[in-house]
Amino acid sequence: MRLLSLFSGGKDSLFATYLAMRGGHEVVCLLSLESERDDSYMFHVPNISLTSFQAKAMGIPLIRKNVKGEKEKEVEELRHIIGEFVKNKEIDGIITGAIESNYQRERVQKIADYYGVFHYAPLWKTDTNEYMETLIKNGFEVVIVSVSALGLDESFLGRVIDGEILEKLKLLNKKYGVHIAGEGGEYETFVTDAPIFKKKLIIEKSRKIIENLNGTLVIESIILEDKS
């Protein structure tokens, strides 16, 4: 099937895209939605403007659209955007990286049902521990770019999720209920390398912004580097 990926640049949307490609589907394009609001219910915000580098690394066309980001209205905005692809007969389905968020999954499913296209959500209700371990084992370089939960301080910003970080996340899950995959918005990520990347992303320059329990890694400069 020809699929469009709702693409944030974070681990979940990228891994779902990876699974679609590995499953023999054609990912015809990536769609990144840039919300005017930081508190969007539907769309990932940190460093969303940098998905163009990941698209180049994968060799997949990227389409970027701006949305207002207002609750429910942003769903209608997405429906109209998807409608253009369906109208032009460019896609047979939509890829999402939803794991446990009924809010996001149900709304995308309604859009898919409205247009009669397939909603591919391979991570839905996946085993979180197994998923995170698979990311590490398969060479996904996942950088934490925002934190907003007890126990997740600024020292996590800029860290690549490896075995050590995963163990810390498991401990925070037991202590504070932090979702290991960050499904509750406890942290957000940006992927700098993956098996489907032809080039690796190198973060040249970044800065941290800390406000109370919230922290963000603002990536200011990225280069693409050949993979050895």
N, C-alpha and C positions, 0 to 999 in steps of 0.2 A: 504493500500500500504506500501511497505518497502521503507523507505526514508532515505537519507543521509542528514545531516544538515551541511551546510557551517557555521562553528561555530567559532565565534571570542571571545566569553566570555562576549560580551557586551549585553545590554538589548534587542536589536532588534533581533539578531539571537537566543537568548535564549527564548524570548517570542514567536517567530515563531515556535520554537521547542516545546514549551509548547502547543501551539494551535494545532499543528499536533498530538501530543499525546492525547490531549483532544478530538480531532476529530476522534480518533480510528485508526490512522495510527501507524505503527511500526517504530520507529526511530532506525534503525539498527546500526548506528554509527554516530559519530561526526567527522568532518574533519576540522582541524585547519591548516591554511596555514601561515607559518612564512616567511615574506618577508625580503629579505636582505636590502631593501631600506625603509627608514622611510616615504617616500612620495608616497607609493603605491596608485594607483588609485582604486584598487579593494579590498584590504584587510586591515582590522583593524590591527594596530601594537602594541599599548601600552599593556604590560602584556600578550601578546598572548601566551607566554610560560607557563602561569599558568592555561590554560584551563583544564589541567589534573586533577586539584582539583575539578572543576565543574563536569567533567565526572565521577569522583569517587562519588561525592555527588548524582548524578543522577543514577549511575549504568549503564551507557551506554558506550560502547567501544569508545575510541578516537584514531584517526589516525592523526599523525602530519607529514606534508610535508614542505620542504623548497622550496621557489620559489625565482627567481631573483628579481621580483618586478618591472621589466621594463614595461612601458606602452605598452599594446597590447600583448607583449611577455608573460606576466603573465597570460593572458587569454588563450593563447595556452597551457601554462603549466597546467592550471586548466583543460582544455579539455582532455589532456592526462591522468591526474590523475583520472578524472571521468570515462574516457574510461575503465580503469582497473576494476572498480566496475561493469560497465555495461557488460564487456566481461565475467566476472566471474558470471554474473547473480545474483549479490548480492542486487541490488536496482531497484526500479521502478520509483524513482524520487528524486529530489533535493529540499531541503528547503533553502530559503533565507529570510532574514529580511529586504529586501529593502522596503523603504517607498516612496521616491520620486526620487531616483537617477536612471534616465533612463540609464545612462552609465553602472551601475552594472546590473540592471535588464535585459536589452537587451542582454548583453553579456552572462549572465547565460542562458537566454532563448534560444539563438542560440546554446549553448552547449547541452541543453536539447533536442532541436529539432533535432540536429545532430544525437543524439543517440536514439531518439524516446522515451524519458522518460518524466515524468511529472515535471514541475517546480511549486512548492508550495510556493507562496509568499503571505501569508495571511495579511500582513501589507500594501500591496501596495495601495497607495492613501487613507489610513485610516485617520480618523479625529484625528489630532495630539493631541489636548487637551483631547479628550476622551481616547485616547491610554495611555497618560501619567498618567491620573487619574486612569485608570484601573490597571496599573502597581502598583501604590501605594495601591489601595484598595485590590488587590489580594496578597499582601505580598511579592512583589519583592523588595529585598534590592539591590538597584542600586547605586554603588559608582562611583562618577566622578573621572576619572583617568588622563584626559588631558583636557586642555583648550587652545583655540587659537582664541579668538574673543574679540572685544571691550566689556568691562563690565564684562567679565569672568576673574577675577583675581585669584591669588593663594588661596584665602580663599575658593574657590569652590572645590579645590582639596581635595579628601578624604571625601567629604560630601555625605551623602546618599540623594537621591532625595526623599524628602517628600513634604508635602503641602507647606511649607515655601519656599523651593528651587524652586518648580514649579511656585509659584507666582513671584519669582525673575526672572525666565526664561521668563515668560510672559511679564514682564516689559521690559526686555532686547530685547525681540522680537519687541515691539512697538518702543523702543528708537533706537536700532541699527539694527534691522532686524535679530537678532539671531534666528535661527530655534529652536523652543521649544524642539524638539526631537534631536537636534544636527545633523540633516541629512546633513547639509553642512560642517560637520567636525568641527563645533564650539567647541564641546566637545566630549569626548569618555568615555565609561563606562565599569565597570567590576561588574558582578552580584555575590553577596556573599550569597544570599538566594533566594529561589523561591518555589512555591508550589510543584514542582517536585523534589526538593532536599530532599534526605533522611537525609542528614547532612548539617549543616550550616558552611560556611567558615568564619574564624576569621582572620583578617589581624593583624599579630603580630608585624610586623616591616615594615616601609616604609619610603621613603624620597622624597622630592620634588626637581625637577629641573626646574628652571625658566630661560627662555631666551626671553627677550623682551616681546611680547604679548603671548608667548607660555609657557605653564607649563605642567609638567608631574608628576604624582605620580608613583614612581617606587616601586612596592610591592616586598619586599625582603624576607618576611617570612609569610606563611599561615599555619593554622592548621584546621583540620576538627573537628567539635564539634557536639555531639548528639543534636537533636532538642527536646525540652521539649514538 
